Amino acid sequence: MRKMGLILDRFDPGRGGLESYARFLLERFVEQQGETLLITGSSPQDVPKGVCLHTIPATGPAFYTAVSRLAPAMRDTHVLLSMRHPGEAAEVFLPLGGLFRDALEAKRRAEPLPKRLPARLARWVSPKSRFFLAEEHKFFARGEGLVLCSSDLVAGRIREAFPAFRGCLEVTGLPVDPERFSIPEPAEVGNFRKTLGLPPEPAWLLLWVGNDPRRKGLPLALATLGRLRQRKLEAYLLCLGRNLPRRLARNPYCILRWAEDPSPYFKASDLFLLPSLEDNYSLSLLEAMACGLPSITTLANGAHVHIRDSIDGRVLSRPDDLDALDRAALCLLQKSSLAQRLHRRGSVADNFEDKHFLRLWNRIQTHFS
């Protein structure tokens, strides 16, 4: 099989998300093949050893236009995988954030009602949006290629948006680091809380993780906290995310934090709460379950499939059902046994890094061998 080549206009794994996942893939591709190509923009950060760099001093549409010109020659020696926008260059598309058209629609729904129509028109007529919508269409219009989806939710949207696509759609999930995200010893929980400056036990610590408060259901999580406090329960909501509204800090029971390694916060918590309104596939839900936490999310989160029974947690059919969210939180706020924690960890074990990569790598090899 040809060597792998990964296309990503910006590479800085310290930013997390897509770029952190890209680093994981590059490291594993190097292990498998001894050499991997990264096609990226200017000044890439923290590039793994063994990766050959091809930098293009451009951003946005200019970057992807340049890649399209270079792609025919590169495809002689490399399988080209794109992680953000596919276009004509890519043979493999990994739409971690879902379709671009869906991302535009999600932004529209996040706008206040009076601004929705003007904002939507502005986005759809902007040259940049039109370019990336066209790139997406070109890839799926070819009718071939391999798409590695994080969830059935993403795969379903692609089938719905591009019914004529005859390429291969595979659901591969996302990788969880099983060493960092592990079940803590009972004594460790108190130590983590003390070290991180969190309320000591026996206070209940609910955990919410995300950078998009509205889409990830933070207002609903806060409302649930309010109901728990009204019942005289000593509960706190720990919010992990970048650039969260500072006004939240005025709530004495809401704790705002951010960390490049969030695993100690998961291990210090009692319940993971993510009442998503829109969420292709929440990696943080998998990480919470790997730490043995009971979890609550919604059908709008593609990762809900990992909550398989009442020990794992609860899946709400409607994100705005505060009564159901409140009942679920009350049910799950209890100290878990080791057997329960191991059960939850087992529900996401297929997404541990080695198994995840093997599944993804087998799909690529099968398609291009």
C-alpha positions in Angstrom: 0.0 0.0 0.0 1.1 3.6 -0.6 2.4 5.7 2.3 -0.2 7.9 4.1 -0.3 11.6 3.6 -2.4 13.8 5.9 -3.9 17.2 4.8 -4.6 19.8 7.5 -4.3 23.5 6.9 -3.2 24.2 10.5 -1.2 21.9 12.8 -0.9 22.7 16.4 -1.8 19.7 18.6 -1.7 21.9 21.7 -5.0 23.4 20.6 -6.7 20.0 21.2 -9.6 18.6 19.2 -8.9 17.9 15.5 -5.2 18.8 15.6 -4.5 16.6 18.6 -6.2 13.7 16.9 -4.1 14.4 13.8 -0.9 14.0 15.8 -2.2 10.7 17.2 -2.8 9.5 13.6 0.6 10.7 12.3 2.4 8.9 15.2 0.5 5.6 14.4 1.0 5.9 10.7 4.8 6.3 11.3 4.8 3.2 13.5 3.0 1.2 10.7 4.9 2.5 7.6 8.1 4.2 8.9 7.2 7.4 7.0 4.2 9.7 6.7 3.6 12.9 4.9 2.0 16.0 6.5 0.7 18.7 4.1 0.0 21.8 6.2 0.2 25.5 6.4 3.0 27.7 7.7 4.7 27.2 11.1 3.4 23.7 12.2 3.9 23.0 15.9 5.0 19.8 17.6 5.4 17.6 14.5 6.1 13.9 15.4 9.4 12.3 14.5 9.3 10.4 11.2 6.8 12.8 9.6 7.9 14.5 6.3 6.6 18.0 6.0 5.3 19.8 3.0 4.3 23.3 4.0 2.2 25.7 2.0 2.4 29.3 3.0 -1.4 29.9 2.7 -4.6 29.6 4.6 -8.3 29.0 3.9 -9.3 28.5 0.2 -5.8 29.4 -1.0 -4.3 26.5 0.9 -6.8 23.9 -0.4 -6.4 25.2 -4.0 -2.7 24.7 -3.8 -3.2 21.2 -2.4 -5.5 20.3 -5.3 -2.8 21.3 -7.8 -0.2 19.2 -6.0 -2.4 16.2 -5.3 -2.1 14.3 -8.7 1.7 13.9 -8.3 1.4 13.1 -4.6 -1.1 10.4 -5.1 1.5 8.3 -7.0 3.2 7.6 -3.7 0.7 8.6 -1.0 -2.9 7.9 0.1 -4.2 11.4 0.8 -6.4 11.8 3.9 -8.1 15.2 4.6 -9.3 16.0 8.1 -11.1 19.3 7.6 -12.2 19.9 4.0 -12.0 17.1 1.4 -12.2 18.6 -2.1 -10.6 17.0 -5.2 -7.3 16.2 -3.5 -8.5 13.7 -0.8 -9.0 10.0 -1.2 -9.9 9.6 2.4 -12.1 12.1 4.3 -12.3 12.1 8.1 -15.0 14.6 8.9 -14.4 14.9 12.7 -16.6 18.0 12.9 -19.3 16.6 10.5 -20.2 18.2 7.2 -19.4 21.8 6.6 -23.0 22.5 5.5 -24.1 21.2 8.9 -21.6 23.4 10.7 -23.0 26.4 9.0 -26.5 25.4 10.0 -25.4 24.9 13.6 -24.0 28.4 13.7 -27.3 29.7 12.4 -29.2 28.0 15.2 -26.8 29.4 17.8 -27.6 32.9 16.7 -30.2 35.0 18.6 -33.5 34.8 16.6 -33.4 38.4 15.2 -29.9 37.8 13.8 -30.5 34.4 12.3 -31.6 35.3 8.8 -29.0 38.0 8.1 -26.2 35.9 9.6 -27.3 32.9 7.6 -27.4 34.9 4.3 -24.0 36.4 5.1 -22.4 33.0 5.6 -24.0 31.3 2.6 -23.0 34.1 0.2 -19.5 34.6 1.5 -16.8 33.5 -1.0 -15.1 31.4 1.7 -18.3 29.5 2.6 -19.1 28.9 -1.1 -15.6 27.6 -1.7 -15.8 25.0 1.1 -19.3 24.0 0.2 -18.1 23.4 -3.3 -15.1 21.4 -2.1 -17.4 19.2 -0.1 -19.7 18.7 -3.0 -16.7 17.8 -5.3 -15.6 15.0 -3.1 -19.0 13.3 -2.7 -20.0 13.9 -6.3 -17.0 11.8 -7.4 -19.0 8.8 -6.1 -15.8 7.1 -4.7 -13.5 7.4 -1.8 -13.4 6.4 1.8 -15.1 8.3 4.6 -14.2 7.6 8.2 -17.0 8.9 10.4 -16.8 9.3 14.1 -20.4 8.2 14.6 -23.5 6.7 13.1 -25.0 10.2 13.4 -22.4 11.7 11.0 -22.7 8.7 8.6 -26.5 9.2 8.5 -26.2 12.9 7.7 -23.8 12.2 4.8 -26.2 9.6 3.4 -29.0 12.1 3.7 -27.1 15.0 2.2 -25.4 13.0 -0.6 -27.6 10.1 -1.5 -25.8 9.5 -4.8 -22.4 8.9 -3.0 -21.3 5.3 -3.8 -18.0 5.4 -1.9 -17.3 3.6 1.4 -18.7 5.0 4.7 -17.2 3.5 7.8 -17.8 4.4 11.5 -14.6 4.3 13.5 -15.2 6.4 16.6 -12.5 8.3 18.4 -9.5 7.2 20.5 -9.4 7.3 24.3 -6.1 7.1 26.1 -6.7 4.3 28.6 -3.7 5.2 30.8 -4.6 8.8 31.4 -8.4 8.2 31.6 -8.6 5.4 34.2 -10.6 4.5 37.3 -9.1 6.3 40.3 -8.4 4.5 43.6 -10.9 5.7 46.3 -8.2 7.7 48.2 -7.1 9.4 45.0 -10.5 11.2 44.6 -9.9 13.3 47.7 -6.3 13.9 46.8 -7.3 15.2 43.3 -9.9 17.5 44.8 -7.4 18.9 47.3 -4.7 19.4 44.7 -7.0 21.0 42.2 -8.7 23.3 44.7 -12.1 21.6 44.4 -14.8 21.2 47.0 -13.9 18.3 49.3 -15.9 15.1 49.7 -18.7 14.4 50.5 -19.8 17.3 48.2 -21.2 16.1 44.9 -19.2 17.3 41.9 -20.9 17.3 38.5 -18.7 17.7 35.4 -19.5 19.4 32.2 -16.9 19.7 29.4 -17.0 21.8 26.2 -16.1 25.0 24.3 -19.6 25.7 23.0 -21.9 26.3 26.0 -25.1 26.4 24.0 -24.7 23.4 21.8 -23.3 21.3 24.6 -26.2 22.2 26.9 -24.5 24.2 29.6 -27.6 26.2 30.5 -29.5 22.9 31.1 -26.6 21.6 33.3 -26.7 24.9 35.3 -30.5 24.6 35.7 -30.1 21.0 37.0 -27.5 22.2 39.5 -30.0 24.8 40.7 -32.6 22.1 41.3 -30.2 20.0 43.2 -29.2 22.9 45.4 -32.9 23.7 46.1 -33.1 20.2 47.6 -30.3 21.1 50.0 -27.8 18.8 48.2 -24.2 20.0 48.4 -23.6 20.0 44.7 -21.2 21.9 42.4 -20.9 22.1 38.7 -17.3 21.9 37.3 -17.1 23.4 33.8 -14.1 22.6 31.7 -13.7 24.6 28.6 -11.9 27.4 26.8 -13.2 31.0 27.0 -16.4 30.2 28.9 -18.5 33.3 29.8 -16.9 34.9 32.9 -20.4 35.7 34.2 -20.7 32.0 35.2 -18.0 32.6 37.8 -20.5 34.8 39.8 -22.4 31.6 40.6 -20.7 30.4 43.8 -21.5 26.7 43.0 -20.1 26.9 39.4 -16.4 26.3 39.0 -14.7 27.3 35.7 -11.4 25.6 34.7 -9.4 24.6 31.7 -6.5 22.2 31.4 -4.6 20.6 28.5 -4.8 17.3 30.5 -8.3 17.2 31.9 -8.1 13.6 33.2 -7.5 14.6 36.9 -10.8 16.6 36.8 -12.7 13.5 35.5 -11.2 11.4 38.3 -12.3 14.0 40.9 -15.9 14.1 39.8 -19.0 12.1 40.6 -21.2 12.5 37.5 -20.7 13.6 33.9 -23.4 15.8 32.6 -23.6 16.7 28.9 -27.2 17.5 27.7 -26.1 18.2 24.2 -28.4 20.0 21.7 -26.0 19.1 18.8 -23.0 16.9 19.1 -21.5 14.7 16.4 -19.6 12.5 18.8 -18.4 13.7 22.2 -15.0 12.3 23.1 -15.4 13.7 26.6 -18.3 11.3 27.2 -16.0 8.3 26.4 -13.3 9.7 28.6 -15.7 10.1 31.5 -16.9 6.5 31.1 -13.3 5.3 30.9 -12.8 6.9 34.3 -15.9 5.0 35.6 -18.2 8.0 35.8 -22.0 7.6 35.3 -23.0 9.8 32.5 -26.0 11.7 31.1 -26.3 12.9 27.6 -29.0 13.1 24.8 -29.9 11.4 21.5 -28.4 14.5 19.8 -25.0 13.3 20.9 -23.6 10.6 18.5 -21.7 9.1 21.4 -24.9 8.2 23.3 -24.6 4.7 21.8 -22.0 3.9 24.5 -24.6 4.3 27.3 -26.1 0.9 27.1 -27.9 0.5 30.4 -28.9 2.2 33.7 -25.4 1.5 35.2 -23.7 3.4 32.4 -26.1 6.4 32.8 -29.0 7.9 31.0 -29.8 9.1 27.5 -32.5 11.8 27.2 -34.7 11.8 24.1 -35.2 15.6 24.3 -32.3 17.9 25.2 -34.7 20.5 26.7 -36.4 18.1 29.1 -35.2 19.6 32.4 -37.5 17.4 34.5 -36.0 14.2 32.9 -32.5 15.6 33.4 -33.2 16.4 37.0 -34.5 12.9 37.7 -31.6 11.3 36.0 -29.1 13.3 38.0 -30.8 12.4 41.3 -30.8 8.7 40.3 -27.1 8.6 39.5 -25.8 10.8 42.3 -24.6 8.0 44.5 -21.2 6.5 45.2 -20.4 3.9 42.6 -19.0 0.4 43.4 -15.8 -0.8 41.7 -17.9 -3.2 39.7 -20.1 -0.4 38.4 -17.1 1.7 37.4 -15.5 -1.3 35.6 -18.8 -1.9 33.8 -18.8 1.7 32.4 -15.2 1.5 31.4 -15.9 -1.7 29.6 -18.6 0.0 27.6 -16.0 2.2 25.9 -13.1 -0.2 25.8 -13.4 -0.7 22.0 -12.4 3.0 21.7 -9.2 2.6 23.6 -6.3 3.9 21.4 -4.9 0.6 20.2 -8.3 -0.9 19.2 -9.4 2.4 17.6 -6.4 2.7 15.4 -6.4 -1.0 14.4 -10.1 -0.6 13.3 -9.3 2.6 11.3 -6.1 1.1 9.8 -7.8 -2.1 8.7 -10.5 0.0 6.9 -7.8 2.0 5.1 -5.8 -1.1 4.2 -8.8 -3.0 3.0 -9.9 -0.1 0.8 -6.5 0.6 -0.9 -4.9 -2.8 -1.0 
